[in-house]
């Protein structure tokens, strides 16, 4: 697959308005895989694996996790439900004015709390949660203890332990807290966990875990919870207030100073205040500057009312969690299998996008559509109740980019030398390096040739002419193109130059325009691979319910030839002329007589580096005067079998009749069903020492 195949430019000779045919994506991928090479393929696959890991585990990767959290905070803020004030929950708080009035800052005034609890207990609240840790003594402790033991409303007292929350409480505080709770515990007054978990950036996004030994979490304790979600650790659904008018909004949860409930009340006064409490969940705690303040996803962006990055008191976080539980608004995480699948798909999408062979506007549209997916899908999923705290939105973008870069780089790597070739009118038969030279130096288009020592390969498909009369022209064209495509790919994969196609025949050579030390090895390997590709084509053709055809015959020879650009000024062809080409053609034709599929001259065999060649004797090719020693690849035979056949031919050449007869007798019994070996013995029987078998 060339880079030009992936991103071709319009040909300068295209007629105005003529549309260039796009190369099918499937074919581009196949070419890319076939031509990339083992080392680059391994590097590309490794890069794609890294891309998938980024697209799957970006939440756990340094630096990238910060981007994921920022994107999540944007989703949680923009997709947060806008609601009116929640009448089910009310906050009763100590604020800075309360502290100023009481003159007591820490521990908080417990007389005030005891008086407030006495009034609230008689107002019909559903439950009371106190987010104040009684972890150090005050002179008015007994008053508060008495009130807590007398509560008739379910009341939950904050509890924390050093083991699960070491930064909040130390050992002595924990012991005092435990003793305090033990002294006031009744059927109505019990401890509750107020544990929060923040991410590494000190932001609360998720429900905390429930360590063994801790009492139930405050939200779980105050209201009934579905057992299936008793250990829910997904994202907290934060609510934002609906604006009543421009610049006006009421908070999601009413926040009333505790002072209002701590004053002495008669029945009438208490009845008036009861409207604020009756049937509601009451949360009591502090709303104090620089104390118990937490960052949430909403804190990342400037509050439109205050113009500040607003933090949230812990008591309000509990309220949001309680409201989420009451609404049964549990988010659903994407299962690991889905995350893996999406990670692989986005990387593949990036890789395939780099291979799109369409007009620029369609490529841009495909790119924009995928980018829109990366941006919009996480918001859509969040809005549909999907827990996106594990959804790697930024990781997908990186994985897509890596996939695009990996496949695109691979395509550019194998196609950089063929860019000019694919963009010019030189034709696909011209080798890439020749096209590159011509594009760099147009003077190379001048007509000239040079003598080179080249390896020539001729092929022919037996029976294709007969097949062409038995099927439709469209089928002939399809089959011929597929066949030639397979053989052409083999030539190019082995570094050869495609000279021409003559019907169903392929002519190729090695050693020009560039000569390499392994040309002989590559040419011999290609010759045998083309034969095997032809055999596979026969098998595939049979499955297509098409009349059968014969084998692909291949001939290989090495010798001098004139190689260069030949033709006229209006049209040229890069080709080879000379005796070496003619000999290779005769070798291909000799296969039919010798019952073989591939014939290699001894000169080419000596430079082929193959150890599976079997000598097939000396023959005089049709129309030739000089005899040629020929060999054929037989990897299906063992080394011992090939050696005994070679000994047979050597005994005949040396005139050693006894050794020849012994070898021929043994081989006849062993290879009675092998047409090529049996005909070899027949030919040797018909010739004397040093004579060649003349092919008519």
DASUL-V496886 format. One line per field, one symbol per residue. phi: phi as a letter, one per 20 degrees, with the letter a starting at -180 (. if undefined). Layout:
BEGIN
phi: ???
END
This chain:
BEGIN
phi: .effffcfefffeffgnfeffffgffffffffffdfngfffffffffffffffffddffddgmfffffffffffffefeffecfffeeccddcedffffffemcdbfffefgfffffgfffddnffacddeceedbfcfegffffgfffefdegcddfcbcffebfedbdgffffffffffffdfbfddbebfdfdcdffemdeccfffdgfnefffgffffcgcfgfdfdfceffeedcffffbgmcadffcfcdffgfdeffcefffffffffecgmdedddadcdgmbldcecgfffdfffeemcefecfgfffgffffffffeleefdfffgffffffffffffffffffdgdcfgffffffffffffffeeggfffffenefefdeeffffffgffffffffffffffedffdffffeddfnffeffffgfffffcgfffffabbececedcdcbdfnfffffedcfgffgffffffffffffffgffemedffaddmeeddbbcobfddcfdgfffffffgffffffffffffffffeldgfceeedcccbcrebedrecqdfebcbebccqffffffffffffgffemddcccffffffdemdddedfdndcdfgmcdefcecccfcffeffffffffffffffffemefffffffffffffedgdegffffffffffecegmedeeee
END
